[in-house]
Amino acid sequence: MDMDFKAYKILYVDDDKNLLSAFQLAFGEDFELVTTTSPEEALAMVRNGKDLAVLLADQRMPGMNGAQLLSEARRIRPELVRMLVTAYSDLDAVVAAVNDGQITRYLAKPWRHDEMAGALRNGVEYFHMSQRLRDLQLELFKLSRQSVATVVLDELAHELGNPLSVVRANITLVDHALGELTALAKPLGLSDAVGRLQELKEACVDAQGGVELMHAVLSRVRKREYGSARVNQVVPVDLGLTLQSTVRLVPGALAGRGRISVELEPQLPRLQSDPTAITQILLNLLINACHALPDVGTQEIRVHAARVGGRLKIGVTDTGCGIAPENLTRVFEPRFTTRGDQDGNGLGLAVSRDLALQLGGDLTCTSQLGKGSTFELDLPWVPLEE
């Protein structure tokens, strides 16, 4: 087997310093060696040394003998290759250690150079192959899960595609009918009816936005773009209407725990962007903000937008639980979540930041534990060409 035997560390524990020096001199050129006279220090190395492959221990040591040390090492790192070295003919202890699974082999003192070198090579090779097999098993498990997920997602996309097309067509029909009814009601002076019809028309716009968002998700599923998002088309976007319609999609997630306010710079002109992408980002941020709110007290989520130079800054600020400093750098990692077994898969923020980058911007977060968080969407300001 052609491999680098210095890729892994070998730890030898013996209370005889002279013997450890001789071990280093004999094998240090071919192997990556670490030695110590302390079983306690050896156990600390076992806990912290992930590149440690082989552990050798002398049987007769003060305080903790070799078999005890290897038994404890097995509990901490069961994958380690463990070998017992003894100059005594205490075969009962050696046999017991082998039978209990504490060691893979033993070597007699004084050890012979060729025997020890062969044992070290075999130990490193065994550890390397064990790790490789473990990695292959994990890859196979991931592939099997992905295969099942692909079948489920394809079936979901197929089953939802046709009903979604029907919903889209009916929303268009209802929106057109509401326009006609409004036109008939205005000349008759039916102001209450006109107001109600206008509310229903706005609800149609919101529903149409939700349908387009679902259509974009299903399109990515059909193209096997799982866990990712794509900017579809750049069109004129009324940011005020986009923000307001997105906010109207959220009250169910808010569940009466607070209110959402929208603060826009006056007379924000339209810009060139992808309204579906902006809606998806904001919807993810707003739902996350709702989940961060405690169940007691009056809470608030504030959506704010303004131009800063040639950039557009859209912020979502909540008065929720905040994010721990050690998690703040990981919030945009795919599959990272602090919600445990609760609803959520840790993809929302990762997808949102990916979309922001595709739009030529970025998504950042600031937070204070116990006081709340602010997510800021930074986009290039591309006004319409008049």
ZIDAFEN-V320960 format. One record per residue. N is the residue number from 1. SS is DSSP state (hx for helix, st for strand, lp for the rest). OMEGA is omega in degrees with one decimal (999 if undefined). Layout:
N:SS:OMEGA
N:SS:OMEGA
This chain:
1:lp:-177.9
2:lp:-179.7
3:lp:178.5
4:lp:-177.3
5:lp:176.3
6:lp:178.9
7:lp:-179.8
8:lp:-179.0
9:st:174.4
10:st:-179.1
11:st:178.2
12:st:-177.5
13:st:178.9
14:lp:-178.8
15:lp:178.4
16:lp:-177.1
17:hx:179.7
18:hx:179.7
19:hx:177.8
20:hx:177.9
21:hx:178.2
22:hx:179.0
23:hx:177.7
24:hx:-177.9
25:hx:-176.0
26:hx:-170.6
27:hx:-176.2
28:lp:-179.6
29:lp:-175.1
30:lp:-175.5
31:lp:174.8
32:st:-171.0
33:st:171.5
34:st:-179.0
35:st:175.7
36:st:175.9
37:lp:-173.3
38:lp:174.7
39:hx:179.7
40:hx:177.2
41:hx:178.2
42:hx:179.5
43:hx:175.8
44:hx:177.1
45:hx:178.2
46:hx:-179.0
47:hx:-170.6
48:hx:-175.0
49:lp:-178.0
50:lp:178.3
51:lp:178.2
52:st:-175.3
53:st:-172.9
54:st:176.9
55:st:173.4
56:st:180.0
57:st:173.2
58:st:-177.7
59:lp:-174.2
60:lp:175.8
61:lp:180.0
62:lp:176.4
63:lp:-178.4
64:lp:-179.4
65:lp:-174.4
66:hx:-179.3
67:hx:178.1
68:hx:179.1
69:hx:-178.6
70:hx:176.6
71:hx:178.4
72:hx:177.6
73:hx:177.9
74:hx:179.1
75:hx:-177.1
76:hx:-176.6
77:lp:-174.8
78:lp:-178.4
79:lp:-179.7
80:lp:171.2
81:st:-172.1
82:st:-178.4
83:st:-179.2
84:st:179.3
85:st:-179.0
86:st:177.0
87:lp:-175.4
88:lp:-178.8
89:lp:179.7
90:lp:-174.2
91:hx:179.6
92:hx:179.4
93:hx:-179.7
94:hx:180.0
95:hx:178.9
96:hx:180.0
97:hx:178.2
98:hx:-177.3
99:hx:-179.9
100:lp:-179.5
101:lp:-178.8
102:lp:-178.1
103:lp:176.0
104:lp:176.1
105:st:174.7
106:st:180.0
107:st:-177.0
108:st:172.1
109:lp:-10.0
110:lp:-177.0
111:lp:175.7
112:lp:-174.6
113:hx:-176.9
114:hx:178.9
115:hx:179.6
116:hx:179.3
117:hx:178.0
118:hx:179.2
119:hx:179.7
120:hx:178.2
121:hx:179.8
122:hx:-179.9
123:hx:179.6
124:hx:179.0
125:hx:-180.0
126:hx:179.6
127:hx:-179.4
128:hx:-179.6
129:hx:177.8
130:hx:178.7
131:hx:179.2
132:hx:178.2
133:hx:177.9
134:hx:179.6
135:hx:179.3
136:hx:177.5
137:hx:177.5
138:hx:178.6
139:hx:179.0
140:hx:178.4
141:hx:178.8
142:hx:179.8
143:hx:179.8
144:hx:177.9
145:hx:-179.9
146:hx:179.6
147:hx:177.9
148:hx:-179.7
149:hx:179.5
150:hx:179.5
151:hx:-178.5
152:hx:-178.9
153:hx:177.6
154:hx:178.7
155:hx:179.0
156:hx:179.5
157:hx:179.8
158:hx:-176.0
159:hx:-178.2
160:hx:-174.0
161:hx:-177.3
162:hx:176.8
163:hx:-179.9
164:hx:177.3
165:hx:177.6
166:hx:178.8
167:hx:-179.6
168:hx:-179.3
169:hx:-179.0
170:hx:177.3
171:hx:177.6
172:hx:179.0
173:hx:-179.7
174:hx:179.7
175:hx:178.2
176:hx:-179.9
177:hx:178.5
178:hx:175.8
179:hx:178.9
180:hx:179.1
181:hx:178.4
182:hx:178.8
183:hx:178.2
184:hx:-175.2
185:hx:-175.6
186:hx:179.9
187:hx:-178.9
188:lp:178.6
189:lp:-179.7
190:lp:-173.6
191:hx:179.4
192:hx:179.4
193:hx:179.3
194:hx:178.8
195:hx:179.8
196:hx:178.0
197:hx:178.8
198:hx:176.0
199:hx:178.9
200:hx:178.8
201:hx:176.2
202:hx:177.1
203:hx:176.3
204:hx:178.4
205:hx:178.4
206:hx:-179.4
207:hx:178.7
208:hx:176.9
209:hx:177.5
210:hx:178.3
211:hx:180.0
212:hx:177.9
213:hx:177.3
214:hx:178.9
215:hx:178.9
216:hx:178.7
217:hx:179.6
218:hx:177.4
219:hx:178.2
220:hx:177.7
221:hx:-179.5
222:hx:180.0
223:lp:179.6
224:lp:178.8
225:lp:-176.4
226:lp:176.5
227:lp:179.9
228:lp:179.4
229:lp:-178.4
230:lp:171.4
231:lp:-173.3
232:lp:-177.7
233:lp:179.0
234:lp:-177.0
235:st:174.6
236:st:-176.2
237:st:169.7
238:lp:-173.0
239:hx:179.9
240:hx:179.4
241:hx:180.0
242:hx:179.3
243:hx:-177.9
244:hx:-179.1
245:hx:177.7
246:hx:179.2
247:hx:-178.4
248:lp:178.1
249:lp:-166.3
250:lp:-170.2
251:hx:179.2
252:hx:178.5
253:hx:-179.5
254:hx:173.8
255:lp:174.4
256:lp:-177.2
257:lp:-179.8
258:st:-178.0
259:st:177.4
260:st:176.5
261:st:-180.0
262:st:-179.7
263:st:-178.2
264:st:171.0
265:lp:-177.1
266:lp:173.4
267:lp:173.1
268:lp:178.3
269:lp:177.8
270:lp:179.9
271:st:176.5
272:st:178.6
273:st:177.8
274:lp:-176.2
275:hx:179.7
276:hx:178.9
277:hx:179.2
278:hx:178.8
279:hx:-178.8
280:hx:178.7
281:hx:-176.6
282:hx:-179.9
283:hx:176.4
284:hx:-178.9
285:hx:-178.3
286:hx:179.3
287:hx:176.0
288:hx:178.7
289:hx:177.0
290:hx:-179.6
291:hx:-178.3
292:hx:-176.8
293:lp:174.9
294:lp:-177.1
295:lp:-177.3
296:lp:176.5
297:lp:178.7
298:lp:-176.1
299:st:-177.3
300:st:169.3
301:st:-176.0
302:st:175.5
303:st:-176.7
304:st:-178.0
305:st:178.7
306:st:173.9
307:st:175.1
308:st:-175.0
309:lp:178.5
310:lp:-178.8
311:st:174.4
312:st:-179.0
313:st:176.7
314:st:-176.8
315:st:172.1
316:st:-176.3
317:st:178.8
318:st:177.6
319:lp:-174.4
320:lp:-170.4
321:lp:-178.1
322:lp:-176.1
323:lp:178.7
324:lp:-177.4
325:hx:-177.9
326:hx:178.8
327:hx:-173.2
328:hx:-178.9
329:lp:-175.3
330:lp:-171.8
331:lp:-179.6
332:lp:176.4
333:lp:176.1
334:lp:177.4
335:lp:177.8
336:lp:179.2
337:lp:176.2
338:lp:-173.8
339:lp:174.5
340:lp:-176.7
341:lp:179.9
342:lp:-178.7
343:lp:179.8
344:lp:-178.1
345:lp:175.9
346:lp:-179.2
347:lp:-172.4
348:hx:-178.2
349:hx:178.1
350:hx:178.2
351:hx:-178.8
352:hx:179.3
353:hx:176.9
354:hx:177.6
355:hx:179.5
356:hx:179.0
357:hx:177.7
358:hx:177.4
359:lp:179.6
360:lp:-177.7
361:lp:-179.8
362:st:176.1
363:st:-177.1
364:st:-177.5
365:st:167.4
366:st:-175.0
367:st:173.2
368:st:-175.2
369:lp:179.8
370:lp:-177.0
371:lp:177.3
372:st:-175.3
373:st:172.9
374:st:171.8
375:st:-176.5
376:st:175.1
377:st:-178.2
378:st:-177.4
379:st:173.2
380:st:179.7
381:lp:179.9
382:lp:-177.3
383:st:177.5
384:lp:173.9
385:lp:-176.1
386:lp:999
